[in-house]
Amino acid sequence: MSGSDNTPTITVIGAGLAGSEAALAAAKQGVRVRLFEMRPVKMTPAHRTGNFAELVCSTSLGGEGEMQSKGLLQAEMRSVGAAIVTSADAARVPAGNALAVDREAFSETVTAKVRAHPLIEVVPGEVTLIPDGIVVIATGPLTSDALAEDVARLTGSERLAFYDAAAPVIEADSINFDVAWRAGRYDQQADYVNCPFAKEEYLAFIAALEQARAHTPHDWEKLEFFEGCMPIEEIARRGVDTPRFGPMSPKGLDDPRTGRWPYAVAQLRQEDAQGRMWSLVGFQTGLKWGDQKTLVQMIPGLENAEIVRYGVMHRNTYLNAPQVLHGTLQLRADPQKFVAGVLAGTEGYLESSATGWLAGTNAARLALGQEPLTPPAESMLGGLVRYLASANPKGFQPMNVNWALVPELPAPINPNTGKPRKLGKREKRPPMYRRGLEAFTAWARTDAGLDVTEPAPAPAEPAEVPA
């Protein structure tokens, strides 16, 4: 490694998407980086090569354009020259309105960037104990058992999970409150949204649930889940009435339209501090996403539900981020330690790399005697890390980026009624995109002191893809 003897040094553990981005972002600030990667010395069950940023599932980094939440995050990362998005651009393959890559070319491009940087030293081998000093931990969902134990020691073992058992999350604006209502059981505090089923609605829902389960691969069945994390489709398999005596119990919930308990109830619990996202209680699921959407929209009051995160059931290792992380991605227990990627509570390639960029940038700032920063709330990265630091820690699950993470636009007043008019998606998302990108680039240039590339116009929107 080159550089003067007094150049600060940080450590990055893991050379996946988040770790590679963190190492390059930190080195770009002029600090030395020791990047540890256990592959190929020790392989994981999912990886095939020793290359960095290897994609093990999909080859897509999400939809592009002003309608897409991932499109905004891509644009934010391009504006600061982040390595993963620029490498993806270089390895792009045709994929309609999405950013998809040639898997091998992409990984080789990232690996070459890391190995060529004069301030990055790649150290092969497994890390089993978190080193002293400033460290970015970016070891991903397949963190080795030994290192996971040390992370648990630092953060508290109860704050580290080893599987995803997540329920769908719904955008609050899409809930029909002509049917659903806010209440707690037996007139307790109204912390829940309740969606009531009549008997025939419930039986139709269970029948559709059983049919969906019959044609879904269940790799997650090999995992051992606590009873409280059992998938809703597995609960239903135990008997048609089992869900309504479990997570769909109507006890203590008087439907204001009838004054009586419904036949069954689906409850939603607030997911974020602003109340813009609500998760279905007890609806952990491993069903295909198309089936999930169909089933969710069969729930009375959720006929037009916008799902901002689908349920998942798979092996994972991640922290209960709201309990342990600041919005700067520093650990509350040790501000010299940063966490990025899936371990920090994100889902998705793009989200992992973006948090890697922020963790690496902030680790370098700390090493240089500067304050770590959090991007503005209007930006998609700022919205994501604020969610990680402030979400409801009860039942916390990893999150993809989505429009509910950033502030809504002010609703225009309808001149005929004098009341706020609800904006449609095509009215509000493009200005939210432009607002977020402008806020991010201004912050990066002024507050973070970074070189910023003026963003190119967003791609055209020939068709809508999932945001």
VOGU-421927 format. One record per residue (C-alpha): residue number from 0; residue in three letters; x, y, z. Coordinates in steps of 0.25 Angstrom, whole numbers, plus 2048, in hexadecimal, padded with zeros to 3 digits. Example, Ala and Ser with C-alpha at 12.3 -4.5 7.8 and 13.67 -1.06 7.14 Angstrom:
REM residues 2
+-----+------+------+-------+-----+
|  nr | rest | east | north |  up |
+-----+------+------+-------+-----+
|   0 |  ALA |  831 |   7EE | 81F |
|   1 |  SER |  837 |   7FC | 81D |
+-----+------+------+-------+-----+
//
This chain:
REM residues 467
+-----+------+------+-------+-----+
|  nr | rest | east | north |  up |
+-----+------+------+-------+-----+
|   0 |  MET |  800 |   800 | 800 |
|   1 |  SER |  804 |   80E | 7FD |
|   2 |  GLY |  802 |   81A | 805 |
|   3 |  SER |  80A |   821 | 810 |
|   4 |  ASP |  80C |   81B | 81E |
|   5 |  ASN |  802 |   824 | 825 |
|   6 |  THR |  7F6 |   820 | 81B |
|   7 |  PRO |  7EB |   81B | 824 |
|   8 |  THR |  7E7 |   80D | 822 |
|   9 |  ILE |  7D9 |   806 | 823 |
|  10 |  THR |  7D5 |   7F8 | 822 |
|  11 |  VAL |  7CA |   7F2 | 81A |
|  12 |  ILE |  7C5 |   7E4 | 81C |
|  13 |  GLY |  7BE |   7DD | 810 |
|  14 |  ALA |  7C0 |   7E0 | 801 |
|  15 |  GLY |  7B2 |   7DE | 7FC |
|  16 |  LEU |  7AA |   7EA | 7F7 |
|  17 |  ALA |  7AA |   7F2 | 804 |
|  18 |  GLY |  7B8 |   7EF | 808 |
|  19 |  SER |  7BE |   7F2 | 7FA |
|  20 |  GLU |  7B6 |   7FF | 7F9 |
|  21 |  ALA |  7BB |   802 | 807 |
|  22 |  ALA |  7C9 |   800 | 804 |
|  23 |  LEU |  7C9 |   808 | 7F7 |
|  24 |  ALA |  7C1 |   813 | 7FE |
|  25 |  ALA |  7CB |   814 | 809 |
|  26 |  ALA |  7D7 |   813 | 801 |
|  27 |  LYS |  7D1 |   81F | 7F8 |
|  28 |  GLN |  7D2 |   827 | 804 |
|  29 |  GLY |  7E1 |   825 | 806 |
|  30 |  VAL |  7E1 |   81B | 811 |
|  31 |  ARG |  7E8 |   80D | 810 |
|  32 |  VAL |  7DF |   801 | 811 |
|  33 |  ARG |  7E2 |   7F3 | 815 |
|  34 |  LEU |  7D7 |   7EB | 80E |
|  35 |  PHE |  7D5 |   7DD | 814 |
|  36 |  GLU |  7CE |   7D2 | 80B |
|  37 |  MET |  7CD |   7C3 | 80F |
|  38 |  ARG |  7CA |   7BE | 801 |
|  39 |  PRO |  7D0 |   7B6 | 7FA |
|  40 |  VAL |  7D8 |   7B2 | 807 |
|  41 |  LYS |  7CA |   7AE | 80D |
|  42 |  MET |  7BE |   7AD | 804 |
|  43 |  THR |  7B0 |   7B0 | 807 |
|  44 |  PRO |  7A4 |   7A6 | 803 |
|  45 |  ALA |  79F |   7B1 | 7F9 |
|  46 |  HIS |  7AC |   7B6 | 7F2 |
|  47 |  ARG |  7B3 |   7B0 | 7E6 |
|  48 |  THR |  7C0 |   7B8 | 7E5 |
|  49 |  GLY |  7CA |   7C1 | 7ED |
|  50 |  ASN |  7C6 |   7CD | 7E5 |
|  51 |  PHE |  7C1 |   7D9 | 7ED |
|  52 |  ALA |  7B2 |   7DE | 7EC |
|  53 |  GLU |  7AE |   7D1 | 7E6 |
|  54 |  LEU |  79F |   7D0 | 7E4 |
|  55 |  VAL |  799 |   7C3 | 7E9 |
|  56 |  CYS |  78A |   7C5 | 7E5 |
|  57 |  SER |  784 |   7CF | 7DB |
|  58 |  THR |  78D |   7D8 | 7D2 |
|  59 |  SER |  784 |   7E4 | 7D3 |
|  60 |  LEU |  786 |   7F0 | 7DB |
|  61 |  GLY |  778 |   7F5 | 7DA |
|  62 |  GLY |  76F |   7FE | 7D1 |
|  63 |  GLU |  774 |   80B | 7CB |
|  64 |  GLY |  76D |   818 | 7C9 |
|  65 |  GLU |  766 |   823 | 7D1 |
|  66 |  MET |  75A |   819 | 7D5 |
|  67 |  GLN |  764 |   80F | 7DC |
|  68 |  SER |  769 |   810 | 7EA |
|  69 |  LYS |  775 |   808 | 7E6 |
|  70 |  GLY |  777 |   812 | 7DA |
|  71 |  LEU |  779 |   81D | 7E4 |
|  72 |  LEU |  783 |   816 | 7EC |
|  73 |  GLN |  78A |   812 | 7DF |
|  74 |  ALA |  78B |   820 | 7DB |
|  75 |  GLU |  790 |   825 | 7E9 |
|  76 |  MET |  79B |   81B | 7E8 |
|  77 |  ARG |  79F |   81E | 7DA |
|  78 |  SER |  7A0 |   82D | 7DE |
|  79 |  VAL |  7AB |   82A | 7E8 |
|  80 |  GLY |  7B2 |   81F | 7DF |
|  81 |  ALA |  7AF |   814 | 7E8 |
|  82 |  ALA |  7B6 |   807 | 7E3 |
|  83 |  ILE |  7AA |   7FD | 7E3 |
|  84 |  VAL |  7A1 |   805 | 7DA |
|  85 |  THR |  7AC |   80A | 7D1 |
|  86 |  SER |  7B1 |   7FC | 7CF |
|  87 |  ALA |  7A2 |   7F7 | 7CC |
|  88 |  ASP |  7A1 |   802 | 7C2 |
|  89 |  ALA |  7AE |   7FC | 7BB |
|  90 |  ALA |  7A9 |   7EE | 7BC |
|  91 |  ARG |  79A |   7F1 | 7B8 |
|  92 |  VAL |  792 |   7E7 | 7B0 |
|  93 |  PRO |  784 |   7EA | 7A9 |
|  94 |  ALA |  779 |   7E9 | 7B4 |
|  95 |  GLY |  76E |   7F2 | 7B0 |
|  96 |  ASN |  76C |   7FD | 7BA |
|  97 |  ALA |  776 |   7F7 | 7C4 |
|  98 |  LEU |  785 |   7F7 | 7C7 |
|  99 |  ALA |  78A |   7E9 | 7C5 |
| 100 |  VAL |  798 |   7E4 | 7C3 |
| 101 |  ASP |  7A1 |   7D9 | 7BD |
| 102 |  ARG |  7A4 |   7D2 | 7CB |
| 103 |  GLU |  7B2 |   7CE | 7C8 |
| 104 |  ALA |  7B6 |   7DB | 7C1 |
| 105 |  PHE |  7B0 |   7E3 | 7CC |
| 106 |  SER |  7B7 |   7DC | 7D7 |
| 107 |  GLU |  7C4 |   7DC | 7CF |
| 108 |  THR |  7C3 |   7EB | 7CE |
| 109 |  VAL |  7C1 |   7EE | 7DC |
| 110 |  THR |  7CC |   7E4 | 7E0 |
| 111 |  ALA |  7D6 |   7EB | 7D7 |
| 112 |  LYS |  7D2 |   7F9 | 7DC |
| 113 |  VAL |  7D5 |   7F4 | 7EB |
| 114 |  ARG |  7E2 |   7ED | 7E8 |
| 115 |  ALA |  7E7 |   7F9 | 7DF |
| 116 |  HIS |  7E5 |   803 | 7EA |
| 117 |  PRO |  7F3 |   807 | 7F0 |
| 118 |  LEU |  7EC |   80A | 7FE |
| 119 |  ILE |  7E5 |   7FC | 7FF |
| 120 |  GLU |  7EC |   7F0 | 805 |
| 121 |  VAL |  7E4 |   7E3 | 802 |
| 122 |  VAL |  7E7 |   7D9 | 80E |
| 123 |  PRO |  7E2 |   7CB | 80B |
| 124 |  GLY |  7DC |   7C2 | 816 |
| 125 |  GLU |  7D1 |   7C2 | 820 |
| 126 |  VAL |  7CF |   7CC | 82B |
| 127 |  THR |  7CA |   7C6 | 838 |
| 128 |  LEU |  7CB |   7D2 | 841 |
| 129 |  ILE |  7C8 |   7E1 | 83E |
| 130 |  PRO |  7D5 |   7E8 | 83E |
| 131 |  ASP |  7D8 |   7F5 | 846 |
| 132 |  GLY |  7D7 |   803 | 840 |
| 133 |  ILE |  7CE |   807 | 835 |
| 134 |  VAL |  7C7 |   7FC | 82E |
| 135 |  VAL |  7BC |   7FA | 824 |
| 136 |  ILE |  7B5 |   7EC | 826 |
| 137 |  ALA |  7AF |   7E8 | 818 |
| 138 |  THR |  7AF |   7D9 | 819 |
| 139 |  GLY |  7A1 |   7D7 | 813 |
| 140 |  PRO |  796 |   7CD | 816 |
| 141 |  LEU |  7A0 |   7C1 | 816 |
| 142 |  THR |  7A9 |   7C7 | 821 |
| 143 |  SER |  7B1 |   7BC | 827 |
| 144 |  ASP |  7AD |   7B6 | 834 |
| 145 |  ALA |  7B9 |   7BB | 83C |
| 146 |  LEU |  7B8 |   7C9 | 837 |
| 147 |  ALA |  7A9 |   7C9 | 83A |
| 148 |  GLU |  7AC |   7C5 | 848 |
| 149 |  ASP |  7B5 |   7D1 | 84A |
| 150 |  VAL |  7AB |   7DA | 843 |
| 151 |  ALA |  7A1 |   7D5 | 84D |
| 152 |  ARG |  7AB |   7D7 | 859 |
| 153 |  LEU |  7AC |   7E6 | 855 |
| 154 |  THR |  79E |   7E9 | 852 |
| 155 |  GLY |  796 |   7DF | 85B |
| 156 |  SER |  793 |   7D1 | 856 |
| 157 |  GLU |  784 |   7D4 | 857 |
| 158 |  ARG |  786 |   7DF | 84C |
| 159 |  LEU |  78C |   7D5 | 841 |
| 160 |  ALA |  782 |   7CC | 839 |
| 161 |  PHE |  786 |   7C0 | 831 |
| 162 |  TYR |  77A |   7C0 | 827 |
| 163 |  ASP |  770 |   7C9 | 820 |
| 164 |  ALA |  762 |   7C6 | 824 |
| 165 |  ALA |  75B |   7D2 | 81F |
| 166 |  ALA |  74D |   7D6 | 81C |
| 167 |  PRO |  748 |   7DF | 811 |
| 168 |  VAL |  749 |   7EE | 813 |
| 169 |  ILE |  73E |   7F7 | 80E |
| 170 |  GLU |  73E |   806 | 80B |
| 171 |  ALA |  735 |   80E | 814 |
| 172 |  ASP |  72E |   816 | 809 |
| 173 |  SER |  729 |   809 | 802 |
| 174 |  ILE |  721 |   804 | 80E |
| 175 |  ASN |  712 |   806 | 80D |
| 176 |  PHE |  70D |   80C | 81A |
| 177 |  ASP |  6FF |   80B | 816 |
| 178 |  VAL |  701 |   7FC | 819 |
| 179 |  ALA |  70D |   7FC | 822 |
| 180 |  TRP |  70E |   803 | 830 |
| 181 |  ARG |  718 |   807 | 83A |
| 182 |  ALA |  716 |   7FF | 848 |
| 183 |  GLY |  71D |   7F7 | 852 |
| 184 |  ARG |  717 |   7EA | 858 |
| 185 |  TYR |  70D |   7ED | 863 |
| 186 |  ASP |  70D |   7FC | 861 |
| 187 |  GLN |  71C |   7FC | 864 |
| 188 |  GLN |  725 |   807 | 85D |
| 189 |  ALA |  721 |   808 | 84E |
| 190 |  ASP |  72F |   803 | 849 |
| 191 |  TYR |  72A |   7FA | 83F |
| 192 |  VAL |  722 |   7FB | 831 |
| 193 |  ASN |  718 |   7F0 | 831 |
| 194 |  CYS |  712 |   7EA | 824 |
| 195 |  PRO |  705 |   7E2 | 827 |
| 196 |  PHE |  701 |   7D5 | 820 |
| 197 |  ALA |  6F3 |   7CF | 81E |
| 198 |  LYS |  6F2 |   7C0 | 81E |
| 199 |  GLU |  6F2 |   7BE | 80F |
| 200 |  GLU |  6FD |   7C8 | 80D |
| 201 |  TYR |  706 |   7C1 | 817 |
| 202 |  LEU |  703 |   7B3 | 811 |
| 203 |  ALA |  706 |   7B8 | 803 |
| 204 |  PHE |  713 |   7BE | 808 |
| 205 |  ILE |  717 |   7B1 | 80F |
| 206 |  ALA |  714 |   7A9 | 802 |
| 207 |  ALA |  71D |   7B3 | 7FA |
| 208 |  LEU |  728 |   7B2 | 804 |
| 209 |  GLU |  728 |   7A3 | 803 |
| 210 |  GLN |  728 |   7A3 | 7F4 |
| 211 |  ALA |  734 |   7AD | 7F4 |
| 212 |  ARG |  73B |   7A4 | 7FE |
| 213 |  ALA |  73A |   798 | 7F5 |
| 214 |  HIS |  742 |   79D | 7EA |
| 215 |  THR |  74D |   7A5 | 7F1 |
| 216 |  PRO |  75B |   79F | 7F4 |
| 217 |  HIS |  75E |   79E | 803 |
| 218 |  ASP |  76D |   79E | 804 |
| 219 |  TRP |  76A |   7A6 | 812 |
| 220 |  GLU |  763 |   799 | 817 |
| 221 |  LYS |  771 |   794 | 81A |
| 222 |  LEU |  773 |   79F | 824 |
| 223 |  GLU |  76E |   79E | 833 |
| 224 |  PHE |  765 |   7AA | 836 |
| 225 |  PHE |  75F |   7AE | 843 |
| 226 |  GLU |  750 |   7AC | 845 |
| 227 |  GLY |  74E |   7BB | 844 |
| 228 |  CYS |  755 |   7BC | 837 |
| 229 |  MET |  74D |   7B1 | 830 |
| 230 |  PRO |  749 |   7B4 | 822 |
| 231 |  ILE |  73A |   7B7 | 820 |
| 232 |  GLU |  739 |   7AC | 816 |
| 233 |  GLU |  73E |   7A2 | 820 |
| 234 |  ILE |  735 |   7A7 | 82A |
| 235 |  ALA |  729 |   7A5 | 821 |
| 236 |  ARG |  72E |   797 | 81D |
| 237 |  ARG |  72B |   793 | 82B |
| 238 |  GLY |  71C |   796 | 829 |
| 239 |  VAL |  713 |   79F | 823 |
| 240 |  ASP |  710 |   7A6 | 830 |
| 241 |  THR |  71E |   7A6 | 836 |
| 242 |  PRO |  721 |   7B4 | 830 |
| 243 |  ARG |  715 |   7BB | 836 |
| 244 |  PHE |  718 |   7B5 | 844 |
| 245 |  GLY |  727 |   7BA | 842 |
| 246 |  PRO |  72C |   7C6 | 83B |
| 247 |  MET |  71E |   7C9 | 835 |
| 248 |  SER |  716 |   7C8 | 842 |
| 249 |  PRO |  70B |   7D3 | 842 |
| 250 |  LYS |  70A |   7D2 | 852 |
| 251 |  GLY |  708 |   7E0 | 858 |
| 252 |  LEU |  707 |   7E7 | 84B |
| 253 |  ASP |  6F9 |   7EE | 849 |
| 254 |  ASP |  6F7 |   7F1 | 83B |
| 255 |  PRO |  6F1 |   800 | 83B |
| 256 |  ARG |  6E8 |   7FC | 830 |
| 257 |  THR |  6E1 |   7F1 | 837 |
| 258 |  GLY |  6E5 |   7F3 | 846 |
| 259 |  ARG |  6E9 |   7E4 | 846 |
| 260 |  TRP |  6F5 |   7DC | 844 |
| 261 |  PRO |  6F7 |   7D8 | 836 |
| 262 |  TYR |  6F9 |   7C9 | 832 |
| 263 |  ALA |  708 |   7CB | 830 |
| 264 |  VAL |  712 |   7D7 | 830 |
| 265 |  ALA |  71F |   7DB | 829 |
| 266 |  GLN |  727 |   7E5 | 831 |
| 267 |  LEU |  731 |   7EE | 82D |
| 268 |  ARG |  73C |   7F4 | 836 |
| 269 |  GLN |  743 |   802 | 833 |
| 270 |  GLU |  751 |   7FF | 82D |
| 271 |  ASP |  757 |   80D | 82C |
| 272 |  ALA |  757 |   819 | 835 |
| 273 |  GLN |  74E |   821 | 82C |
| 274 |  GLY |  744 |   817 | 82A |
| 275 |  ARG |  745 |   816 | 81B |
| 276 |  MET |  748 |   807 | 81B |
| 277 |  TRP |  740 |   7FC | 822 |
| 278 |  SER |  744 |   7ED | 823 |
| 279 |  LEU |  73A |   7E2 | 824 |
| 280 |  VAL |  73B |   7DB | 832 |
| 281 |  GLY |  73D |   7CC | 832 |
| 282 |  PHE |  73E |   7CC | 822 |
| 283 |  GLN |  74C |   7C7 | 821 |
| 284 |  THR |  74C |   7C0 | 813 |
| 285 |  GLY |  755 |   7B9 | 809 |
| 286 |  LEU |  74A |   7BA | 7FE |
| 287 |  LYS |  74E |   7BF | 7F0 |
| 288 |  TRP |  74C |   7CE | 7EF |
| 289 |  GLY |  741 |   7CD | 7E5 |
| 290 |  ASP |  739 |   7C4 | 7EE |
| 291 |  GLN |  73C |   7CD | 7FA |
| 292 |  LYS |  736 |   7D9 | 7F2 |
| 293 |  THR |  72A |   7D1 | 7EF |
| 294 |  LEU |  728 |   7CD | 7FD |
| 295 |  VAL |  72A |   7DA | 803 |
| 296 |  GLN |  720 |   7E1 | 7FA |
| 297 |  MET |  716 |   7D6 | 7FF |
| 298 |  ILE |  717 |   7DC | 80D |
| 299 |  PRO |  70B |   7E6 | 80F |
| 300 |  GLY |  710 |   7F4 | 810 |
| 301 |  LEU |  71C |   7F0 | 807 |
| 302 |  GLU |  716 |   7EF | 7FA |
| 303 |  ASN |  71F |   7F9 | 7F4 |
| 304 |  ALA |  72B |   7F6 | 7FD |
| 305 |  GLU |  739 |   7FB | 7F8 |
| 306 |  ILE |  743 |   7F1 | 7FD |
| 307 |  VAL |  750 |   7F8 | 800 |
| 308 |  ARG |  757 |   7EB | 805 |
| 309 |  TYR |  753 |   7DD | 803 |
| 310 |  GLY |  754 |   7D2 | 80D |
| 311 |  VAL |  760 |   7C9 | 80D |
| 312 |  MET |  765 |   7BC | 814 |
| 313 |  HIS |  774 |   7B9 | 812 |
| 314 |  ARG |  781 |   7B8 | 819 |
| 315 |  ASN |  787 |   7C5 | 81D |
| 316 |  THR |  78F |   7CC | 827 |
| 317 |  TYR |  78C |   7DA | 82B |
| 318 |  LEU |  78B |   7E4 | 836 |
| 319 |  ASN |  77F |   7EA | 83D |
| 320 |  ALA |  783 |   7F7 | 837 |
| 321 |  PRO |  77A |   801 | 83F |
| 322 |  GLN |  780 |   7FB | 84C |
| 323 |  VAL |  78F |   7FC | 848 |
| 324 |  LEU |  791 |   806 | 83C |
| 325 |  HIS |  792 |   815 | 83A |
| 326 |  GLY |  78E |   81B | 82D |
| 327 |  THR |  79C |   81D | 82A |
| 328 |  LEU |  79D |   80D | 82B |
| 329 |  GLN |  7A6 |   80E | 837 |
| 330 |  LEU |  7A3 |   804 | 842 |
| 331 |  ARG |  79D |   80A | 84F |
| 332 |  ALA |  7A6 |   801 | 857 |
| 333 |  ASP |  7B3 |   805 | 850 |
| 334 |  PRO |  7B3 |   811 | 847 |
| 335 |  GLN |  7C0 |   80D | 840 |
| 336 |  LYS |  7B8 |   801 | 83B |
| 337 |  PHE |  7B0 |   803 | 82E |
| 338 |  VAL |  7A6 |   7F8 | 828 |
| 339 |  ALA |  7A2 |   7F8 | 81A |
| 340 |  GLY |  79A |   7EF | 810 |
| 341 |  VAL |  790 |   7E3 | 814 |
| 342 |  LEU |  797 |   7E3 | 822 |
| 343 |  ALA |  792 |   7F1 | 824 |
| 344 |  GLY |  783 |   7ED | 821 |
| 345 |  THR |  782 |   7F0 | 812 |
| 346 |  GLU |  77D |   7E7 | 807 |
| 347 |  GLY |  782 |   7E8 | 7F9 |
| 348 |  TYR |  78F |   7EA | 7F1 |
| 349 |  LEU |  78D |   7F9 | 7EF |
| 350 |  GLU |  789 |   7FB | 7FE |
| 351 |  SER |  795 |   7F3 | 803 |
| 352 |  SER |  79F |   7FB | 7FA |
| 353 |  ALA |  799 |   808 | 7FD |
| 354 |  THR |  79B |   806 | 80C |
| 355 |  GLY |  7A9 |   801 | 809 |
| 356 |  TRP |  7AC |   80E | 803 |
| 357 |  LEU |  7A6 |   816 | 80F |
| 358 |  ALA |  7AD |   80D | 819 |
| 359 |  GLY |  7BB |   80E | 811 |
| 360 |  THR |  7B9 |   81D | 80F |
| 361 |  ASN |  7B6 |   81F | 81E |
| 362 |  ALA |  7C1 |   816 | 823 |
| 363 |  ALA |  7CB |   81E | 81B |
| 364 |  ARG |  7C5 |   82B | 820 |
| 365 |  LEU |  7C7 |   826 | 82F |
| 366 |  ALA |  7D5 |   822 | 82C |
| 367 |  LEU |  7D8 |   830 | 826 |
| 368 |  GLY |  7D2 |   836 | 833 |
| 369 |  GLN |  7C5 |   83A | 82C |
| 370 |  GLU |  7B7 |   838 | 831 |
| 371 |  PRO |  7AF |   82C | 82A |
| 372 |  LEU |  7A3 |   831 | 822 |
| 373 |  THR |  795 |   82C | 81F |
| 374 |  PRO |  78F |   830 | 811 |
| 375 |  PRO |  783 |   839 | 811 |
| 376 |  ALA |  775 |   833 | 814 |
| 377 |  GLU |  770 |   836 | 806 |
| 378 |  SER |  77B |   82D | 7FF |
| 379 |  MET |  778 |   81E | 7FE |
| 380 |  LEU |  785 |   81B | 805 |
| 381 |  GLY |  782 |   824 | 810 |
| 382 |  GLY |  774 |   81F | 811 |
| 383 |  LEU |  77A |   810 | 812 |
| 384 |  VAL |  784 |   813 | 81D |
| 385 |  ARG |  77A |   81B | 825 |
| 386 |  TYR |  770 |   80F | 824 |
| 387 |  LEU |  77B |   806 | 829 |
| 388 |  ALA |  77E |   80F | 835 |
| 389 |  SER |  770 |   812 | 839 |
| 390 |  ALA |  767 |   806 | 835 |
| 391 |  ASN |  75E |   7FF | 83E |
| 392 |  PRO |  768 |   7F5 | 845 |
| 393 |  LYS |  75D |   7EB | 848 |
| 394 |  GLY |  75E |   7E0 | 83D |
| 395 |  PHE |  768 |   7E9 | 835 |
| 396 |  GLN |  76A |   7E3 | 827 |
| 397 |  PRO |  774 |   7E7 | 81C |
| 398 |  MET |  76F |   7F2 | 812 |
| 399 |  ASN |  770 |   7F5 | 803 |
| 400 |  VAL |  76F |   804 | 7FF |
| 401 |  ASN |  761 |   809 | 7FC |
| 402 |  TRP |  75A |   816 | 7FA |
| 403 |  ALA |  754 |   815 | 808 |
| 404 |  LEU |  762 |   817 | 80E |
| 405 |  VAL |  763 |   826 | 809 |
| 406 |  PRO |  759 |   832 | 80D |
| 407 |  GLU |  74C |   833 | 805 |
| 408 |  LEU |  74A |   83F | 7FC |
| 409 |  PRO |  741 |   84A | 802 |
| 410 |  ALA |  733 |   846 | 7FD |
| 411 |  PRO |  72C |   851 | 7F4 |
| 412 |  ILE |  71F |   857 | 7F9 |
| 413 |  ASN |  713 |   853 | 7F0 |
| 414 |  PRO |  70D |   861 | 7ED |
| 415 |  ASN |  6FF |   85B | 7ED |
| 416 |  THR |  6FF |   854 | 7FA |
| 417 |  GLY |  70A |   85C | 801 |
| 418 |  LYS |  710 |   84F | 806 |
| 419 |  PRO |  71E |   849 | 802 |
| 420 |  ARG |  71D |   840 | 7F5 |
| 421 |  LYS |  725 |   833 | 7F5 |
| 422 |  LEU |  72F |   832 | 7EB |
| 423 |  GLY |  731 |   826 | 7E2 |
| 424 |  LYS |  73E |   81F | 7E0 |
| 425 |  ARG |  741 |   825 | 7D3 |
| 426 |  GLU |  73E |   833 | 7D8 |
| 427 |  LYS |  747 |   832 | 7E5 |
| 428 |  ARG |  752 |   828 | 7E2 |
| 429 |  PRO |  75A |   830 | 7D7 |
| 430 |  PRO |  75A |   83D | 7E0 |
| 431 |  MET |  75E |   835 | 7EC |
| 432 |  TYR |  769 |   82F | 7E3 |
| 433 |  ARG |  76E |   83C | 7DF |
| 434 |  ARG |  76D |   842 | 7ED |
| 435 |  GLY |  775 |   836 | 7F3 |
| 436 |  LEU |  780 |   837 | 7E9 |
| 437 |  GLU |  782 |   846 | 7EA |
| 438 |  ALA |  782 |   845 | 7F9 |
| 439 |  PHE |  78C |   839 | 7F9 |
| 440 |  THR |  796 |   840 | 7EF |
| 441 |  ALA |  795 |   84D | 7F7 |
| 442 |  TRP |  798 |   846 | 804 |
| 443 |  ALA |  7A4 |   83E | 7FD |
| 444 |  ARG |  7AA |   84A | 7F7 |
| 445 |  THR |  7A8 |   854 | 803 |
| 446 |  ASP |  7A8 |   84C | 810 |
| 447 |  ALA |  7B0 |   840 | 80C |
| 448 |  GLY |  7BA |   847 | 803 |
| 449 |  LEU |  7B9 |   83D | 7F8 |
| 450 |  ASP |  7BB |   83E | 7E9 |
| 451 |  VAL |  7AD |   83D | 7E3 |
| 452 |  THR |  7AA |   83A | 7D5 |
| 453 |  GLU |  79D |   841 | 7D0 |
| 454 |  PRO |  793 |   836 | 7CD |
| 455 |  ALA |  78E |   832 | 7BF |
| 456 |  PRO |  780 |   833 | 7BC |
| 457 |  ALA |  778 |   827 | 7C2 |
| 458 |  PRO |  775 |   81C | 7B7 |
| 459 |  ALA |  767 |   81D | 7B1 |
| 460 |  GLU |  75C |   815 | 7B7 |
| 461 |  PRO |  757 |   80B | 7AC |
| 462 |  ALA |  750 |   803 | 7B7 |
| 463 |  GLU |  74F |   802 | 7C6 |
| 464 |  VAL |  757 |   7F8 | 7CD |
| 465 |  PRO |  756 |   7F5 | 7DC |
| 466 |  ALA |  75C |   800 | 7E4 |
+-----+------+------+-------+-----+
//
